[in-house]
């Protein structure tokens, strides 16, 4: 019987382990000493909170004795820092372009690389031989005709069919576009188009005009890797080609390229940019010399009940009037759209750089709740992930406090992007780790490990925010222990401990000991602390361990206190 009960020593729930240990203790004398070696082996799987008692029962230290600690001094295992995936050579023929366009339109969520290659291919091959391009695209155009943008539609990569229609001569003339634009309408922008959608619409509308008018040989804003970034040397070379051909860049194309170019440039690249004589070349040289658009730190704001959107409309679920979140305010990139660095950008891009107010309090307008981040949004600002995280924070928060699905899978995109990793990004990560759905938490764990591997994770900041979110009930401990446990199981015990240690004051301060999952979080913290040989008291842990009673939280707090005491 005792050996059968010992099989539960490896159970994920320390409470089950404790009950199994109680069964073994009751029947140990009857079982005899012959079972002790097997029991000692099985006891190595126990939670550290049970090691001392198991050692007394089985007559030998459990979990490694003095001078014999095989499972401590853990070497942190983090994923390798992979370089961004290059976009590859431009599409070489009209037939190849038709194949890639067909695959793009059939994809559930088109990849950034696929979309950018196809858009550039349309411009390139319209320049080379528009008639041949039209012939190659005709089967795809018949299968996927452009049907116009609807009142409730956002502009997406699938609206590239508008450019295909332009190649076929089926779009309105430019003078009609200008008239529509003055009235606030354009072919790809309706009344519910998001800020990111408006940027994409501006690029597509401009490309549609280009394939029918002066036909540039290529686009400037095509990324050099899948994050959306452009190497400075490549953009300098592209602008030099435009200058040699006497071509003036499109405003949207140049704006997109500048926001994507890596702000760090080698001296030789900067010299080549400064040698360009065109207005666009001089702008690029100034952009690189001054480091592009500087990011701005986010301001932390506690959003309390009663601050939500007060709408005149009637909604069956007015959840935003009761929600409590930590949100951020963002002053905007480059000191705002009218700052000196961004004042010459296309208007759609300037609006995207505008300040971000505390997100739930302004509620982004009802129509923006309909849309969720998609990969090509991140590729618009590949060096400003903090600002993107601030603008998207509502979507990540709703995964935790509204149980919505899907936003967490975009966290790795932000982790792999460039720019400072500040409060907004760490808050987004905190909400992701507390998301309702497993796939969203997995995305958050992936982002956590990427940031840690790149040396960009502030474990203290993340832990403190998590502690407050748990204390307010926004993030459930059961979800957090699942996420951080998954991170630890990959080998990132030190990273998990850094986060947990900073979270402990918030977890053990105002939180009730009966909060479901709090004991499991303490058990995980104990395991991580033991493996990483963490030392040094945590006042809240010591206080919790000193409480009377034999509840789970008290037991786990005592185990953690003892590990930290060495």
Beta strands, then each sheet from edge to edge (+ up, - down):
strand 1: 298-303
strand 2: 325-330
sheet 1: 1+ 2-
end
